[in-house]
Amino acid sequence: MSSISDTLESFFDSYMPSLSSSLRENRLERMSLLLDHLGNPEKTFKTIHIAGSKGKGSTATFLSALLEGKGYSVGLYLSPHVYDIRERFTLASRFFSDEEYTLALEELQEKLSSFSLPSSLGPEKPPTFELYTAYAYLLFKRKGCRWAVIETGLGGRLDATNTISPFATLFTPIELEHTKILGSTLTEIAREKAGIMREGVPSFSFPQREEAEKELKRNAEEIGSPLSFLSIDINKTMEDKIKIKSFTSSIVKTDLYFAYSVLLSLGLIDKKDTFDLSHISLPARFQLARINTGKYSIPIVLDGAHTPDSALHLKESFSKEFTHRKAMLIFSTAQDKDYRAIADILLSFSDECFVTGLGEWKKGDPDMIYSYIKEKYPEKKVFLEKDIRKALIRAVRRHESRPIVVAGSFYLASNAKKTLEEDGLWEE
């Protein structure tokens, strides 16, 4: 990680991480006051706003890359970051220069020195996510971006990003998530995410489950947003037009096709256009790479799957990418996660498992996880290896042509990639 990354981490960590749920209703007013104080940088570029439960980051990344392929300067704002805080604020997935990150940070710091919020709206200083958002907008303005692709952090209606006036809004698949905050049903969650719609602004959606589709349609009609549900069909035409990594997963390809179809519908790209997106890599979101030992080239999947739903998504992606094959699993998760449910799903397509630690970044309990798996799955080969480097070495020695899957935590994925890079084994 670069020194500017450390500087950014230190600055944002000095603020409180988030607002309590009781203060969420004030978020948009808080954010609007902050942006007004900064001179409303979000009004200097056109935006595409994305909400959903899965596929937001990859869809946003592809949208920004396709727009860049048409010659536009495009800011991309994502969350969370996996390997480097700069992943949140990029030029179509490419980092800004260190000087650009520094100057934007200095501007934000200077403006914050004379800013406070009314006590009626909660804490006088903005929480971290609001600052992330404001910082992204300052970066994009300073760079002269013509477009920005903005991913919501949580939900939509009360998300800090929902102060923009988008050119279009997009919805990736909506599922049960953050139920204590967004609601306990698909209808309630879809209603929260539909809060990014605007009157007269076109909306586009993946195919959705019946409840979510019905709620998106209801909100679109009520608000006056023309809504289109796009069929997701990877076809030869798209593959001829867009160059991507040869081992990009089929699940990720659907996100690419959705992004491509949206931009065609908006008239921002043309069917005759061709694009080279072979540089695109999606950190720890079914991230496919290889471990190259010189003797072997072993497929490896890094996935931050740390909930039962995200584990199911990983299982689906793995099954499509590696039909009728079993995985060699390297697994750990934080103490506050449902490790039993996650392990049950991941072990359904794995026949060997190394339980490991999360390193110094995040507290976990590999002994507890190992005991659970060992007792419940006596027929599987399960090993406890708390050091990630040793776990990777042992997995490589035992892989027997099986893909290696590292899953359960973004911290684990980050540590695994860093270790493989240090050892000269990582191959994009």
LINMOMO-V131548 format. One record per backbone hydrogen bond with DSSP energy under -1.0 kcal/mol. NH is the residue of the N-H (numbers start at 0). CO is the residue of the C=O. Records with the same first field share a line. If there is no record, write none. Layout:
NH=CO, CO
This chain:
5=1
6=2
7=3
8=4
9=5
10=6
11=7
12=8
13=10
14=11
22=19
25=22
26=23
29=25
30=26
31=27
32=28
33=29
34=30
35=31
36=32
37=33
38=35
39=34
42=39
43=40
45=145
47=147
48=167
49=149
50=169
52=172
53=172
58=54
59=55
60=56
61=57
62=58
63=59
64=60
65=61
66=62
67=63
68=64
70=67
71=66
74=146
75=89
76=148
77=87
86=83
87=84
88=85
89=75
90=93
93=90
100=96
101=97
102=98
103=99
104=100
105=101
106=102
107=103
108=104
109=105
110=106
111=107
112=108
113=110
114=111
116=123
120=117
121=118
127=15
130=126
131=127
132=128
133=129
134=130
135=131
136=132
137=133
138=134
139=135
140=136
141=137
142=138
143=140
144=139
145=72
146=72
147=45
148=74
149=47
150=76
151=49
156=191
158=155
161=158
163=160
166=46
168=201
169=48
170=203
171=50
180=177
181=177
188=184
189=185
190=186
191=187
192=188
193=189
195=192
196=193
199=223
200=197
202=225
203=168
204=227
205=170
212=208
213=209
214=210
215=211
216=212
217=213
218=214
219=215
220=216
221=217
222=218
223=219
224=219
227=202
229=204
238=234
239=235
240=236
241=237
242=274
247=244
252=248
253=249
254=250
255=251
256=252
257=253
258=254
259=255
260=256
261=257
262=258
263=259
264=260
265=261
266=263
267=262
268=262
272=269
274=240
276=242
279=276
284=281
286=301
288=299
289=426
290=297
291=424
292=295
297=290
299=288
300=403
301=286
302=405
303=283
310=306
311=307
312=308
313=309
314=310
315=311
316=312
317=313
318=314
319=315
320=316
321=317
324=321
326=348
327=402
328=351
329=404
330=353
331=406
334=362
336=333
338=336
341=337
342=338
343=339
344=340
345=341
346=342
348=345
350=326
352=380
353=328
354=382
355=330
356=385
368=364
369=365
370=366
371=367
372=368
373=369
374=370
375=371
376=372
379=376
380=350
382=352
384=354
390=386
391=387
392=388
393=389
394=390
395=391
396=392
397=393
401=398
403=298
404=327
405=300
406=329
412=408
413=409
414=410
415=411
416=412
417=413
418=414
419=415
420=416
421=417
422=418
423=420
424=419
426=289
